[in-house]
Amino acid sequence: VFPDSVMNKGQSGWLSIPTDNYHTAWQNKMIFKVKTTEFAMIPVTEYGHLSFLIGETEVTKGLHNAVTDSIIIRSNYPQSFYTYQAATDFITQLNVALGINFTLPTQKQWEWAYKGGEKSLKYTYSGSNVASEVGWDKDNSGGKAHNVSTLMPNELGLYDMYGNLGEWYLYEDNYWHYYRYQTSRFNTINTGK
């Protein structure tokens, strides 16, 4: 819960994120809470300005279950077997629960975050030149999903951008697409700049 002096949520539901000079505690991540489940959003800058926030991890079973009032099972595993409709339904329920307009990231936003944004060190994979350091794939996963954030993050502090389960994103023309399998990572766009 953020006081109005730190983060102003307008009537549209979009967040107006404070500047670095005004409040520096959010620079690495912002923590949100649904019931007893917390999740983090990572700020991503482009051209020196905050462009959007993106989920630190894939949507976990714990977060999905907290939002949808389901029984919590393997809470740190990514929520899997999402259809596009299930992903957007979840985001709609999250928006209602928090009163904030979260969306799927666009393809451009997802790729920018995958590469490390302005902090990119031009790794082959998202955060390393060694795939097994940053992602669960066919060579190290044993053919199953793993808890989120158990390997190294990328330069922005985002986990599992490479490997584990895949993620839905929006093409720039607002058509949906998925990357690898079906899970979700969501973002909210900063409209303060």
URURNOR-V476962 format. One record per pair of residues at least 4 apart in sequence whose C-alpha atoms are under 6 Angstrom apart, sorted by the first residue. I is the first residue (numbers start at 1). J is the second residue. Records with the same first field share a line. If there is no record, write none. Layout:
BEGIN
I = J, J
END
This chain:
BEGIN
4 = 8
7 = 17
8 = 16
9 = 13, 14, 15
13 = 100, 101
14 = 100, 101
16 = 192
20 = 24
26 = 30
29 = 41, 42
30 = 40, 41
31 = 39, 40
32 = 38, 39
33 = 37, 38
37 = 63
40 = 56
41 = 53, 54, 55, 56
42 = 53, 54, 56
43 = 53
44 = 50, 51, 52, 53
45 = 49, 50, 51
46 = 51
52 = 189, 190
53 = 187, 188
54 = 186, 187
55 = 185, 186, 187
56 = 158
57 = 159
58 = 78, 184, 185
59 = 78, 79, 184, 185
60 = 76, 77, 78, 79
61 = 65, 75, 77, 78, 79
62 = 72, 75
65 = 69, 70, 72
76 = 147, 148
77 = 146, 147, 148
79 = 183
80 = 182, 183
81 = 182
82 = 86, 87, 182, 183
85 = 89
95 = 99, 100, 101
102 = 187, 188
103 = 186, 187, 188
104 = 169, 186, 187
105 = 109, 110, 169, 186, 187
106 = 169, 170, 171
107 = 169, 170, 171
112 = 117
113 = 117
114 = 126, 161
115 = 120, 126
116 = 120, 155, 156
119 = 155
123 = 128, 129
124 = 129
125 = 129
126 = 154, 162
127 = 154, 155
131 = 135
133 = 152
134 = 151, 152
135 = 160, 162, 163
136 = 140, 141, 163, 164
137 = 141, 163
145 = 164
149 = 159
153 = 157, 158, 159
154 = 158
165 = 181
166 = 179, 180, 181, 182, 183
167 = 178, 179, 182, 183, 184
168 = 177, 178, 184
169 = 176, 177, 178
170 = 174, 175, 176, 177
171 = 175, 176
END
